[in-house]
Amino acid sequence: MKKILYVLLLLTLIPGLVFAADNFKSEQEKLGYAIGMNIGMNMKQQQVEVDPEQLAAGLVAALKGEDTVLTQEEMGQILTEFQQKKQMEQMAAMAAEAAKNEKLAQEYLENNGKQEGVVTLESGLQYKVLTQGDGATPTAESTVQVHYRGTLIDGTEFDSSYQRGEPVSFPVNGVIPGWTEALQLMKEGDKWQLVIPSQLAYADRGAPPVIPPNAALVFEVELLKVL
C-alpha cells in the first residue's frame, strides 16, 4: 500500500505529464504516456479500482496548481481510509489462504504417511530414504554440504541447487527446523525425501512470494559432506 501512495504522490511531482495522442509530438509526451501507462499497469496489478476520469481530474488540477475539489486534509483522510481497507482485505485473504493450506497440508501428510518406506517422526516430520549412505552424521553444530530440490505439495518447484548447478553449504542449526532435525539423522551419501509440516518450516507467515502461509514443503535432500 505504501507503493500505491508513493505512486499517487509521484503523479503530482512530475511536470509536463500530458495525455498522449497516437503520434507523440515530443519526448515529453512520450515520457508522460510511458509513466501513465506504467502507473496504470501497477494499479491494475494491485487491483486498485478508481474512476479514471476523476484520477485525471485530480492529477491535472494538482499539476496546474488549480483549486482542487478536496482539501489536502480530505485527500489524506481518504487515502488513509483506503489504505486501512486494503490492509484489512489483505489480512482476511491471507487468513483464508492459510486455513485452506493448513487443511491441504494435513491431508497430504496423512496420505504420504501411509506410503511404503515413509517414516513419520514425533515432530510430524516425514522422511523416506531414497539412497543410503554410510558416512558421518552431522550434529547441530556441524556445517554440511548438500544438494536439494524443494517443491510445494502441488509439485511447484521453488528452489533447487541442482538447477543452479552447484551444492550449497550451511550450518545445520541455521536452517528451518525440519531440515535441522532431518540432517542430524542422515549420513554422508544419504538422499532422502522430506515432507516438512508448516510448523517446522515457515508456519503461518510463509515466505512470500514463493511459499504461502501454512504450506507443507517437499524436499529431496542429498547429504554430500559433513565439513
C-alpha positions as CSV (number, residue, x, y, z in Angstrom):
1,M,0.0,0.0,0.0
2,K,2.9,2.4,0.6
3,K,3.8,1.8,-3.0
4,I,0.3,2.9,-4.1
5,L,0.6,6.1,-2.1
6,Y,4.0,6.7,-3.4
7,V,2.8,6.3,-7.0
8,L,-0.1,8.7,-6.3
9,L,2.3,11.2,-4.8
10,L,4.7,10.8,-7.7
11,L,1.9,11.8,-10.1
12,T,1.8,15.3,-8.5
13,L,5.5,15.8,-8.8
14,I,6.1,15.1,-12.5
15,P,5.8,18.2,-14.6
16,G,4.6,18.1,-18.2
17,L,2.5,14.9,-17.9
18,V,0.0,15.0,-20.8
19,F,-2.5,12.7,-22.4
20,A,-0.7,11.3,-25.4
21,A,-2.2,11.1,-28.9
22,D,-1.5,8.3,-31.4
23,N,1.7,10.1,-32.5
24,F,3.9,11.7,-30.0
25,K,5.0,15.2,-30.8
26,S,7.8,15.4,-28.3
27,E,9.9,13.3,-25.9
28,Q,8.0,14.9,-23.1
29,E,4.7,13.5,-24.4
30,K,6.3,10.1,-24.9
31,L,7.7,10.1,-21.4
32,G,4.3,11.2,-20.0
33,Y,2.5,8.4,-21.7
34,A,5.0,5.9,-20.6
35,I,4.8,7.0,-17.0
36,G,1.0,7.0,-17.1
37,M,1.0,3.5,-18.7
38,N,3.3,2.2,-16.0
39,I,1.2,3.6,-13.2
40,G,-2.0,2.3,-14.7
41,M,-0.5,-1.2,-15.1
42,N,0.8,-1.2,-11.5
43,M,-2.6,0.0,-10.2
44,K,-4.4,-2.7,-12.2
45,Q,-2.0,-5.4,-11.0
46,Q,-2.6,-4.3,-7.4
47,Q,-6.4,-4.3,-8.0
48,V,-6.7,-0.6,-7.2
49,E,-10.1,0.4,-8.6
50,V,-10.5,4.1,-9.3
51,D,-12.5,6.3,-11.7
52,P,-10.0,7.1,-14.5
53,E,-11.7,10.5,-15.2
54,Q,-11.5,11.6,-11.5
55,L,-7.9,10.4,-11.4
56,A,-7.1,12.5,-14.4
57,A,-9.0,15.5,-13.0
58,G,-7.1,15.4,-9.7
59,L,-3.8,15.0,-11.5
60,V,-4.4,17.9,-13.9
61,A,-5.6,20.2,-11.1
62,A,-2.6,19.4,-8.9
63,L,-0.1,19.8,-11.8
64,K,-1.6,23.1,-12.9
65,G,-1.8,24.5,-9.4
66,E,-5.6,24.9,-9.7
67,D,-8.1,24.8,-6.9
68,T,-8.8,21.2,-6.0
69,V,-12.2,19.8,-5.1
70,L,-10.7,18.2,-2.0
71,T,-8.5,19.8,0.6
72,Q,-5.2,18.2,1.4
73,E,-6.6,17.1,4.7
74,E,-9.5,15.4,3.0
75,M,-7.2,13.8,0.5
76,G,-5.0,12.4,3.3
77,Q,-8.0,11.1,5.2
78,I,-9.4,9.3,2.0
79,L,-6.1,7.7,1.2
80,T,-5.6,6.6,4.8
81,E,-9.0,5.0,4.9
82,F,-8.3,3.3,1.6
83,Q,-5.0,2.0,2.9
84,Q,-6.6,0.6,6.0
85,K,-9.4,-1.0,4.0
86,K,-6.9,-2.7,1.7
87,Q,-4.8,-3.9,4.6
88,M,-7.9,-5.5,6.2
89,E,-8.8,-7.1,2.9
90,Q,-5.3,-8.5,2.5
91,M,-5.3,-9.8,6.1
92,A,-8.6,-11.6,5.5
93,A,-7.3,-13.1,2.2
94,M,-4.2,-14.3,3.9
95,A,-6.2,-15.9,6.8
96,A,-8.4,-17.7,4.3
97,E,-5.4,-18.9,2.3
98,A,-3.6,-20.0,5.5
99,A,-6.7,-22.0,6.6
100,K,-7.0,-23.7,3.1
101,N,-3.3,-24.5,3.0
102,E,-3.4,-26.0,6.5
103,K,-6.2,-28.4,5.5
104,L,-4.4,-29.4,2.3
105,A,-1.2,-29.9,4.2
106,Q,-2.8,-32.2,6.8
107,E,-4.5,-34.3,4.1
108,Y,-1.2,-34.6,2.2
109,L,0.8,-35.6,5.3
110,E,-1.8,-38.2,6.3
111,N,-1.8,-39.7,2.8
112,N,2.0,-39.6,2.5
113,G,2.4,-41.2,5.9
114,K,0.7,-44.3,4.6
115,Q,3.1,-44.7,1.7
116,E,5.7,-47.5,1.8
117,G,9.0,-46.6,3.3
118,V,7.8,-43.3,4.8
119,V,8.7,-42.7,8.4
120,T,6.7,-40.2,10.5
121,L,8.6,-38.7,13.4
122,E,7.0,-37.4,16.6
123,S,7.6,-33.8,15.5
124,G,5.4,-34.5,12.4
125,L,8.4,-34.6,10.0
126,Q,8.3,-37.3,7.4
127,Y,11.2,-38.9,5.5
128,K,11.8,-41.6,3.0
129,V,15.3,-43.0,2.3
130,L,16.0,-42.9,-1.5
131,T,19.7,-43.7,-1.4
132,Q,21.5,-44.9,1.7
133,G,25.0,-43.7,2.6
134,D,27.5,-44.8,5.2
135,G,29.4,-41.7,6.0
136,A,29.5,-39.4,9.0
137,T,26.3,-38.0,10.7
138,P,26.3,-34.2,11.4
139,T,25.4,-32.6,14.7
140,A,23.5,-29.4,15.3
141,E,26.9,-27.5,15.3
142,S,28.1,-29.0,12.1
143,T,28.3,-27.4,8.7
144,V,27.2,-29.5,5.8
145,Q,27.3,-29.5,2.0
146,V,24.1,-30.7,0.3
147,H,22.2,-30.8,-3.0
148,Y,18.5,-30.3,-2.7
149,R,15.2,-29.6,-4.6
150,G,12.2,-28.0,-2.9
151,T,8.6,-28.1,-4.0
152,L,5.1,-27.3,-2.7
153,I,2.8,-30.2,-2.3
154,D,1.3,-29.5,-5.7
155,G,4.7,-30.0,-7.3
156,T,5.6,-26.4,-7.9
157,E,9.4,-26.0,-7.6
158,F,10.5,-23.0,-5.6
159,D,14.2,-23.7,-5.1
160,S,16.9,-26.2,-6.4
161,S,20.6,-26.4,-6.0
162,Y,20.6,-28.9,-8.9
163,Q,19.2,-26.2,-11.2
164,R,21.9,-23.8,-10.1
165,G,24.5,-26.5,-10.9
166,E,26.3,-26.5,-7.6
167,P,25.7,-27.7,-4.0
168,V,25.3,-25.4,-1.0
169,S,26.9,-25.3,2.4
170,F,25.4,-24.1,5.6
171,P,25.3,-24.7,9.4
172,V,22.8,-27.4,10.4
173,N,21.3,-25.1,13.0
174,G,20.9,-22.3,10.6
175,V,18.0,-23.6,8.5
176,I,14.3,-24.3,9.1
177,P,13.6,-26.7,12.0
178,G,12.5,-29.6,9.7
179,W,15.9,-29.5,7.9
180,T,17.8,-29.3,11.2
181,E,16.1,-32.3,12.6
182,A,16.4,-34.4,9.4
183,L,20.1,-33.6,8.8
184,Q,21.1,-34.9,12.2
185,L,19.6,-38.3,11.3
186,M,21.3,-38.6,7.9
187,K,24.7,-39.9,6.9
188,E,27.0,-38.7,4.2
189,G,25.8,-40.2,1.0
190,D,22.2,-40.3,2.0
191,K,19.5,-39.0,-0.2
192,W,16.1,-38.5,1.5
193,Q,12.7,-37.2,0.5
194,L,11.4,-35.0,3.3
195,V,7.8,-33.8,3.8
196,I,8.0,-30.9,6.3
197,P,4.8,-29.7,8.0
198,S,4.4,-25.9,8.1
199,Q,5.2,-25.7,11.9
200,L,8.7,-27.0,11.1
201,A,9.1,-24.7,8.0
202,Y,7.7,-21.2,7.7
203,A,4.4,-21.6,9.6
204,D,1.6,-19.1,9.1
205,R,3.9,-16.3,7.9
206,G,5.1,-18.2,4.8
207,A,8.0,-16.9,2.7
208,P,6.3,-14.6,0.2
209,P,6.1,-14.7,-2.7
210,V,7.1,-18.3,-3.3
211,I,5.9,-20.1,-0.2
212,P,2.3,-19.4,1.0
213,P,1.3,-19.4,4.7
214,N,0.8,-22.8,6.4
215,A,2.4,-24.7,3.4
216,A,3.8,-28.1,3.9
217,L,7.1,-28.5,1.9
218,V,8.6,-31.4,0.0
219,F,12.3,-31.7,-0.4
220,E,14.8,-34.1,-1.9
221,V,18.0,-33.7,0.2
222,E,21.3,-35.3,-0.7
223,L,23.9,-35.0,2.1
224,L,27.2,-34.8,0.3
225,K,29.6,-34.0,3.1
226,V,30.0,-33.0,6.7
227,L,32.5,-30.2,6.7
